[in-house]
Amino acid sequence: MVLMLEDIIESYLILKRLPRTGWIQRGVSTPETIASHCWGVSFLSILLADHLKKKGIDVNIEKCLKMAILHDFHEAIVGDIPTPALDSKTKSMIEKKAIEKALKIPEYRELSIEYIEEKSIEAKIVKLADLLDMVLQAGDYASNGFSKVREFSHLIQRIRDHSIYKYAKDLIEKILSIRW
């Protein structure tokens, strides 16, 4: 258990200092870290899950939160691979292999794979929160003069096409209006 804990803590520390690649590629001088992004996804997942729960949809908020915190944990091994760098099938395969290496705790490993495969409502919520966090961050960077990040605006349509959107449209549109 001690070795497993040491490995997980090492990965956790890497994520706290590893910057998000997409922002660097677009000229953001001090981009958020992967850990910062995971916090944003966690926060937005809670907002979305609470919203859906109030509408009578059965959601396990604790599971959402764990999944959101872990959703990019594999990036401590493979780094932050920008989406256009690889096709989604190859990227998913690489991420799953990294999860096997980075997450020795079975529950965490299973939650991470469930997220990648979007096998549950919780995984779908976290995936939507991931997109929403990227769009909000891009909007924030754009409002601070980093115009190249505006290309992330295409993700707004992916958010609106997401299967969960129809249940949280009012909340999501309010959130988007803050930066877009």
N, C-alpha and C positions, 0 to 999 in steps of 0.2 A: 504494500500500500504506500510506503514512503516513496519509493521510486516513481510510482504512478503519480503521486501528488507532486513530486518535484517536476516531472515532465509537464503536468498541467499548469503549474505555476510558471514555469519557464515560458510556455506558450502564451499564457495570460499576460506576462510582462512584455513579450514581443508585440502583442496586439495593442498594448497601450502606447507603444512608440512608433508602430508601423503606419505611415501615412497612406491615405487612399490614392491609388494610382490614377484614377480618372481625373481627379482634381489637379494633380501634378501635371498631367498631360495637357491640361487646359490653362496652365499658367498660374494657378493659385499658389501663392508664395508660402503660406503656412496652412496647409490643408488639415482637415480633421483626420484623426487616426481611426483605425478600424474599430478600436474600443469605443471611441466617441460615437461612431456610426451605430454600433451595437446598442449603446445607451439610447440613442434616438429611436431606433427601431423598437426597443423595449418599451419606451414611453408611449410611442404611437400605438403599439400593440395593445397596451393597457387601455388607452382611450377607445380604440376600436372595439375591443372585447367587451368593455363595460357598456358601450353603446348598444352592441348587439344583444347583450344579456338583458338590458332594459327593454328591448323589443321582444323578449321571450325566446331568443335563440339560445340553445344549450351550448355554452362555451366554457371550457376549463381555462380560467384566467391564469392560474399558476402554470399550467402547461404552456400557454402562450408566452408567458414571461421567460420561462426556462429556455424555450425554443428561440426566442428573440435574442437572448443573451448569447446563446451558443451558435446562432445561425452562420456566423462567419469565423468560427473558431479554427476551422481548417486552414484559414489564411495565414496562421502562424507557421504553417509548414510550406504552403505553396505560394504565399504572397497574395496580393490583391490582383487577380487576373481580370482585366477589363473585358466586358462582354464581347466586343467585336474581335478580340484576339483569338478566340477559339469558337468552334460551333458548340451549341448548347449540350449536345450529347457527349462530346469529348470533355468539355469543362465539367460536366456532372460526374463523369467517370473519374477524373483527376481529383475532384473534391471528395468523392466517396472514399477513395484510397487514402487521402490525407486525413479524413475523419477517423478511419481505422487506426492510423498512426497517432494522431493527436489526442483522441478521446478514448482513453482506456476504460472509462466508467460506462458500462453497458447502457444505462438509461440515457446518458448524454449522447452517446453514439447513435442510439435509436432515434432520439428526438431530432438530431441533426439530419439524419437520412430521411426521416419523415418530412422535414421541412423541404429538403431538396426535391422530394417526390410529390410534395403538396398532397399528402394522403389524408389529411384531416382538416376540419374547419379551422383548427388552431394554426396549422401550417399555412393555410390560405390567408388567414388574418396577418400572420407574420410576413408573408410574401408581399401582401398589399402594403403593410407598414414599411417594409424595405424600400419599395418603390416610392412611397410617399416621403420617406426620409430623404432619399436621393433628390427628389424634386424640390423639397423645401430647402435643402442645403444648396442646391444649384441656384435657387431663387435668392437665397441669402448672399451667396458669392456674387451673383449678378448685381445685386443692389449695392455691393461694395466695389463695383468697377471691374469685375472679372467677366467680361462679355462673352468669352468663349464657352462658358458653362451653359449659356442659353440653349445650346443644342440638346440639353437634357429635357427641354420642354416637351419633346415627343413622348416622354414617359407619362405625361398627363393623360394621353389617350389610352395608354396601357392600364393606367389606374381606373379610368372610366369603363374599360372593357373587362375588368376583373370581376369574377363571379360574386365577390362579396360587396362590390360597389353599390349594387341596388339596395342593399340593406342598411348602408351607412352613407348614402349619397349626401344627405344634408350636412352631416359632420365633415365629410371629406371635402365638400365644396367650400365650407367655411374655412377649413384648414388651408386649402389651396389659395384662397383669396388673400391670405395673409402675405404670401410671397409671389403670387402670380396674378 
